[in-house]
């Protein structure tokens, strides 16, 4: 966590078991890449909070799958296609 006079920032990484594919429900077989999401959340210590969250993107190996890659979602922190946390909702 980094705190300045302007803002508070947290750097975090997801970990754990591979998530299930949103289409077929099978776990992601291998990591394709990692992406960083920036999520704004409720203020901490009177400063805006920005979370830099590194999430994994998984690769589906079968050509028959419509979705070739998918990214994991971190529950209770963010929602798909949103740039703010559930606390600001």
N, C-alpha and C positions, 0 to 999 in steps of 0.2 A: 504494500500500500504506500502510495506517495501522496503527501498532503502539502499543498502550497497555499498561498493566500487566496488564489483564485478558485481552486478546485481540489477535490480528493479523487485519486485515481487508484484503481485496483487492477492488477494483472493476474489472470487465472487461466487454468487449463482444465478441460474436461478429461475425465479418465473413467475407467471401469469397463464393463462388458460392452461389446458392440451393440448398438441399438438395432431394433427391428426395422426392416424396410417398410416404408409407409404403404407400399402397394401389396406386397405378398406376405409380410410379417416375418420373413426369415431374417436372421441376424446378418449384419454386414460381414462378408468374408475377409476383406482386407482393406487396409487404409489406403486411400487414393492420395489424399493431401490433407493439409490443415489450413483453416481459414481463421482470421481474427475478426470477431464481431465487436463492435463498440456499442455498448448499451448504457443509456443514461438511466439513473435511478434517483430515488428521493434523496434530498440533501443529507449530508453527514457532517457534523461539526459546523453547521451553518454554511457549508460549501456544496456546490453541485457535485454529484458523484458520477464518475464515468468508469465503467467496467470494460476492460479489454479482455475478452474471453476467447481463448483459442479452442476451436472445436474441430473435430475430425470429419472428413468427408470420406465416405466409403464407396467402393467400386463393386458393381455387380458384374460377374464374369460372363454370364450367359448372354449371347446376342439376342435371344428371344425376349429378354426383359425390355419393357418400354422405358423404364427409368434406369439409366446406366450408372448414375451416381446419386447419392443422397447424403445429406449432412445430418449429424446428430443434433437433437434439440435438448436443451438443458431445462428440465422442469422447474417451475417456480422462479425462474429468473427472466426468461424472455419468451416471446411468442414468434412464430414464423412470420417473416416479412415485417417485423416491427423493430424500431431502433430505440425503444424505451422499455424498461423493465415493467413487470406486472405491478410493482409498487406505485408507479406513476399513473396507472390505468384508472 
